[in-house]
């Protein structure tokens, strides 16, 4: 060992020499995990500083957690719906009360800028309030039309599926961890949850606040570890799976769920297009594009990676957009003055670098950015704008999931819509125009689960009453809105027949009954009954 390495590291000189988080907090949050298979250390992407060493779960730990959650679900489902809703409303307040602490954890674990970290807190609060207020409307039994008026009473009840397995990603470690589980809990299910092993602390603190709000500890159980072991065991034992992640992994999840004949919802990848129409407000569109492309350093499933700009405004838009991109403040700081933070991992940095270098080598023009920034931190990359990208380049139709956007000119609006719809993905899209009606007409022609007019992603993301999810290879199912809670229940039809059966009776022959039924059906059509 050299003399240099034999000297104990000094935390004042070496940020990796000490933990970034109060170890008493780590010990407390560690106690929430069902984990007996060793330990794993996570690191702050912006600085490389260790954050926490947490216990890791085995497949047997997951099986035990599901067994405990299944037992707890039998009593949890009998808690009155109004009481479960009240817990969500209390959680709304707790999340806002602890917003600074939660934002600090998000920044530390994900490396994102503070303004984007706060979006997560706001989204969790919005989700909790929405489902807390809409519980009765969404889940109470509802009357339906019976086959015969008066004689047939029909209703639908919503039966919880049981144990919901949630596998949440690193890029939005609070809201993607918690918001998907809130409607599951409200509907009477219990949850076994595997947050991404790169960002477990944020999820654990969010879960701890759920317990404080009134969710029983056995009703939401976190486990920790890698996807194949822990995620695989969860898929093999839960009654429903909610997964957010890559399309490649999502296909595997869907296959495994299909083999067990259990349901799943999957929010997967995107190569999202933004259309700037000829009548767009240039400054507003340029400002919106910066947020849409570089929030969380582009590590957002719904962020924009393709910009299609009308000939009439192309030069003005590119000038305004590139000028703003070059002025973005990139930093490892945790204050509100940071515009863009770090990538999450070496793998994300390598993908981003490879996509840009491949495009550059094949003739693309770098209008802004285009290189890593190790002077800021180990995983920083400049926000990058490319023009002249062709189908031969890797970044053309492959998701970068980093701070890289390609910009294209169009002359015909129908052509722009066609180009925006190309490829396998269909998660999010954006349209910019001064004419809202025209924007909505264009939006209706885009093959994406969400389309924002004069916004990048925030309008649909924050409108919890609307469903959110992907078409084609961008996923299955929806979060948010009625769809976001009905995925966690089995509709059960109950019909009560009065006076007469739906069959030949009282001396009628089957033939006579068929004639009477034919007449009844004609009458019901005539009076307008569905």
N, C-alpha and C positions, 0 to 999 in steps of 0.2 A: 504494500500500500504506500502511495506517495505521501510526502509530507503534507501536500495540499489537501488530499482527501482524508487525511487522518485528523484534521482539525474539525471540531464540531461546527456544523453549519450555523450561521448567525441569522436569525429571522429578519433582522434589520437590513441585511444585505442580500439574503436569498429568500424570496417569497415561498419557495417550496419547502423551507425548513420547518414550517409550523402549519398547523391547521387553520383554515380560514373561518371556521365556525366554532363557537363555544362548545366545548366537549360535553358539558353538562346537558346541553340541548340535544346533542347527538345521542347520548346515553338514554335520554328520555324517549326520543323518537324511535331508537332502536328497539325499545321494549314493546312497540306496537307490532313488530314483525313476527310472523310465524317462520322462523329460520334457524336451522341447526347444521348447515353444511359449510362451515367455514366463514370467511369474510371477504369483502371486496372494498377497495378504496376508490372513491370518486375524486375528481380533480376539477378545479375551476378552469374552464377553457380560456378565459381571458388572460390568466396569469400563470397557469400551471400549478397553482398552489393546491395541496390536498384539502378536500372539504370534509370528508368523513370516511371512516371505515365502518361499514355496516355488515351485519350477519347476512349470509346468503341462504336461500331456501332450497331444499331438495324437492324432488318429485313427491316424496312421502309427506313433506310439510304441506304441499299444495293439496294433496288428498285429504289430509287431516283438516285443513282450513275449510275445504268445501264441505266436509262432513259436519263441522261445527256450524257453518253458515246455513246448511240445510236444516239442521235442528232448530236454529234460531228463527228461521223463516216461518216455521209453523206458528210461532207466537207473534212475530212481527206482522204477519199478514192480517192478524186479528185486531191490531191496533186501529182504532177508528181513523178513517181517511182524514178527517179534520185535524186530528192530533199529529198525523204524519206531515200534513201540510204546514202546521204551525212550526214544526221543527225546521223546515226549509226557510220559513220567514225569519226565524231566529238566526239561522245560519247566514242569511243575507246580511244581517247587522253585524255578526261576528267577523265576517270576511272584510267588511268595510272598516270595522274598528281596528283590525289587525293588518290593514293594507300596507303600511310601511314595512313591517316585518316580512310579509309575504313577498312584496316586491324585491326586497333585499335578497331573499332566498332565491327567487327566480333569476335575478341578475347573476348571483354567485354561481348557480348551477348551470345556467344556459348561456351566459355571456351576452345576453341581449341588452339593448339600451333600456333605460328606465321607463321611457314613455311607452314602449311596447310591452314591458313587463306589467305596467298598470292596466293595459288592455285586458290582460288575463283576469285580474282581480275584478274589473268591471263586468266582464263576461260571466264570471261565476255568480256574481251578485244578481245580474239580470236573469240568469237561468233559475236561480233559487227563487227569486220573487215571482217570475212567470209561472213556474209550476206550483208554487205555493198558493198563488191566487187562483189558478185555473183548475185545481185538483178536482173539485166537484164536477165541473163541466166536462172534464176529460175522462173521468173514471167512474162516475156514478152509473148504475144500470140505466139503460134508456129503452123506452118503448119503441117498438117497430110495428109496421103494418103486418097483421095476421092475414092468413089466406082468405078468411071471411070477416067482414066488419062485425063487431060485437061478439060473434061466436068464437073467434080465435084471438086470444091475447098473446102477443109475442114480445119478448124483451131480450136484450143482450147484456150480459155481465162481462166484466173484464177480470180474468183470473191471472194472477201473477205466475210467471214461468217457473220461479224457484230461485236458484242461485245463478246470478249473472256474473260472468267472468269478464273483467275489463282489462285490456292490455293497452296501456296509454303510452304516448311517445315522449321524446325528450324536448321537442321544439317548443311546445306549449305545456310545460310541466305541471301547471296548476289547473288551467281550465280544461285541458283535454283529459286530465286525471279525474277531476271532480264533476264537471258539468254533465258528462255522459252518465254518471252514476246517480245523480240526483233524481231524475225521473224513474230510474229503476227502483230506488228505495221508496219513493213516493207510491209507486204502484204495488208495493207489498213484497217485493223481492228482497233478497239479501245479496251482498256483493263480495266477491273475492277479487282482489285488484293487484295486478302486476304493473307498477310504474316502470318506466325505462330505468335501467340500472345506472345510466349516466346522470339521472336527475331525480333520485328517490326522495330526497329530503323535503322538497317542496310539496310533493304529494302527501308525504307523511304528516306534515304540518296541517295541510288542508283536511286530512282525515281526522286528526286530533281535534280540530275545531268542530268537525261533525259530531264527534262524541260529546263535546261541550254543549252543542246545540240540542242534544237529546237522542241521537242515533245510538242504539245499543252497540257495545263493542263487538259483539259476535255478528252483528248485522253488516259490518263492512270491515273485512279482514285483508290487510296488505301482506303481500309476499314479495320477495326480492330475489332477482337473479337473471340469468340469461334466457333468451327467448326459447331456444329448443328444449331446455329442461323444464323451466318454470312455466313458460307460456304453453308448451306442449302438454304438460300435465293438466293445466287449467282447461285447455280445450277438450281434453279427454274426460273431464269430470263435471264441468259446469253444465247448466241447462240452456245457456244462451251465451254467445260471445260478442262483445263489442271491441273492435280492433281499429286502431288508427296507426297507419304506417305505410310502408312501401307497397306498390302494386305486386311486386314479386312475392313478398311475404304474405300479402293478402290472399293471393291465389292459393297458397298452401293452407292458410287458415280456413278458407272456404271449402277446400277439398276435405279437410279433416272434419269440419262441422257437417258437411254433407254425408260423410260416411256414418256419422252418428245420428243423422236426421234431426239435428238441432239447428235452430236459427242463428244467424249472425248478421251484424251490420258492420260494414267496412268502409272507412274513409281512407282512400289511397292516394296515389300520386296525381300530379297535374302538370301540364305544360301550358299555363293559362294565357289566353290572348287578351289584349286591350286594343280597342278600336278607337282611334281619334278621328271623328268625322270632320268634314270640311267646314262645318259651322261651329266647331267646338271653341270654347273660351280657352285660348292657348295657355295663358298663365295658370288658370285653374287646372287645366288638364296636365300641364307639366308638373305642378306641385303635387297633384294627386298621383301621378305616375311614380314620382320619387317614393312616396309612401308605399304604393302598391308593389313596387319592385324590390325595395331595400329594407322594409320592415323585417326585423330579426335577421338581418343580413341575407334576406332572400330565403331563409329556412322556414317557409310557411307554405303549407299545401296549396293555399289559395292565392299566393303571390303571383305577380305577372312576370312571365319570362319572354313574351313575344309582344311587341308593340307594332301595330299596323296603323300608319298615319296617312291621311289623304294628301294627295299632291298639293292641293291648294294651301295647306297649312304646314307641309312637311318641314320646310327650311326653318320657319319661325318656331315650330314646336321643338325641333331638334336643338336649336340654339338655346331656347329657354330651358329645356330639360337637361341638357348636358351641363349648362352653367350651374344649375341647382345641384346636380350630382357632384360636380367638382367641389362644391362648397360644403358638402356634408361633413359633419364633425365625427370622426371615427376615433374611438377611445376605449380604454379599459376602465374608465371611470364609472361611477355609479350615480352621477348627478343627472339632473334634467337637461343639462346642456349637451349631452351625448346624442347624436343622431343615429349612429349605427355601431353595434358592438361586434363581438367575435363570432366566428364559426364554432361549432360545437366540438369538432374532433379533427384529428389528422386525416381521417378518411374523407371528410367533407372538404377540407382544404385541398387535398389531392385531386378530388373530382373537379372542383372549381378551377384549379390551375390547369388541369389537363384539358378541360373544355375550352378555356381561353387560348391556350397555346396551340391546340389543334386548329381552332378557327383562324388564329393569326397566321399559322404556317400555311394555311390554304387560301390566304388572301383577304380575310376579313379585316376591316379597319377598326381599331380600338379608338373610340371617340372619347372615352373617359376611363380612368382606372387601368386595370389590366395586370396587376401584380400583387403578390403577397406583401404584407407589412409586418415583418418580424420585429421591426423597431417599436411597434406598439404592443405586440403580444404574440405568442407563438402561433396563433391560429387566425390571425386577421388577414383579410383580403380586401382590396379596394373595391368599392362599388364600380361596376364595369358596364359600359355600354358599347355594344358591337353593331356595326353595319356591314352590309355585304355578306351576310351569313347565307350559305347555300345548303341544299340537302345533303351534300357530301360531308358536311361538318358534324361532329358529334353533338354539339349543342343545339343543332337545328330542331330535332324532335325528341331528344332525350332530356329528361328532367335534370337540371343542374342542382337545384335545391341549394343555391348559393347566390351571392350578389352579382348576378350576370343577367343582362337582358339584351335581346337582339331586336333591332329596329328595322322595319320594312316600309317601303313606300307603296301606296296603291292609288289607282286612278278610278277604278270602278267599285262601287260599294258592294255589289253582288259578289265580285271577285274577293273582296276582303272578307266577307262572311264565309265564303267557301274555304279560303285559306285558314281562317280562324278555326274552322270545324275539322281541319285535317288532323291526322294523327289518331292515336288510340285513346287519348284522355278526354275527359269532359267534366272537370270539377268546377271551375269558376271562370268567369269572363267579365269584361268591363267595357262599357260604351260611353263615349264622351261627345256631347252635343248640347247646343243651347235649346233644343226642342225636345222636351221630355217625352212627348207622344212619339216622335220619330225614334228616339232612343229606345223606347219600350218595344217598338215594332222591330227594330234591328235585334234587340235582345231576344225576342221570341224566336228568332231564326238561328240562334246559337245553341249548339248541342252541349250545354253545360248545366249542371244541377243548380247553380246560382249564377245570376248575372246582375251586376251592379251598374246603374246608370249614373254617371257623374260621381262615381266613387270607385275605389279599387276592390275592396273586400268588406269594409266596415259596415256598409248599409245592410247587407244580408246577414253578416256575422253577428251584428248586434240586434237584429230584428228577430227575437227569439220565437215569435209567433209563426215565423216562416220556416219551412224545412230546409235543411242544409245537408248536402251530400253530392255524390258524383254520378255521372252517367258513364256508360262504357267501361273502360278499364280504370276509372277513377273510383269505383266502389259500388257497394250495394247498401240499400237502406238509407235512412236519414236520421240525423240528430235534429233537435229543436222542434217546436210546434207539436201538433197532435201526433204526427208521425214519430217524433222523438220519444214519446212515452208509450204509444201503442205497440212499438216493437217489443216491449218487455211484458206484454200480456197476451193471453190466449182469449180471443172473443168466444164466449159461450152463449149459444142461443137456447132460450127456454120458452116453450110455447105451451099454452094451456087451452085445451079445446072444451067448449061449453055446449051443452044441450044435445048436439048431434055429432056423431063421429064423421070423419072424412072417409066414408065408405058406405056401401049399400047397407041399409038398416030399415027397421020398422016395416018389414015385408017387401021393400023395394028389391027388384032384381038388379044385378050388376049392370045390365043393359040400360034399365030405366035410370039408375043412378048416373050413368055416364051422360044420358040425355039431359038430366037436370043440371049436372055440372057444366055441360056445354052452354046451357042457357044462362046459368049464373055468371060464367066467364064473360059472355057477351054483354050482360047487363053491367058488370063491373067496368068493362072497357067504355061503355056508353056514358057512364056517370063520371068518367075521368079518373078512376082509381088506378094507381100505378100497378 
